[in-house]
Amino acid sequence: MREKVLAWIKLIRLHFYPMTWIAYSMGAMAASRNLKKWNLEVYWIGYLVLFFIELSTILTNEYYDYGTDRLNKNAGPFTGGTRVLVEGKLGFAEVRAGIWASLLLAVSFGYFLIRIDEQVSSFLILLLILLGLFLGLGYTAPPLKFSYRGLGEITWALRTAPT
């Protein structure tokens, strides 16, 4: 059990989240300045949407990059995946379940965000969430595979910026 928990912690790749949180926080502060209102509940629920979109992106990346990660002999903290699939510490079904769970949580918190944010249109919130999911999942998942086409980092930046 301990080994599974450690594998999930490794798979989540917590070192990727601070930059997303900083970019999100800066955008939220700029928006609150323009709207002349700060809503802490909207801020945190919005961040949870972004967190779970990022988590689903990271898990999807690990899942679909298995073939290339297996061949990569120079894996590090930012390249070559976490190796939890390659080393058999987690199975494909477990990672797939994690992808679905993170997507369900992103959509659920997105729904809550739409329900509580009175200053931004529901359509705009939904559009931004769908854009984040499209860019996040399209980073590695077929048929888009943005990262395989030289568009990975641009996609990653765009996914973070609007949310």
Summary of the structure (lengths in Angstrom):
residues: 163
radius of gyration: 16.6
end to end distance: 35.4
largest distance: 51.9
contacts: 462
relative contact order: 0.15
helix: 73%
strand: 0%
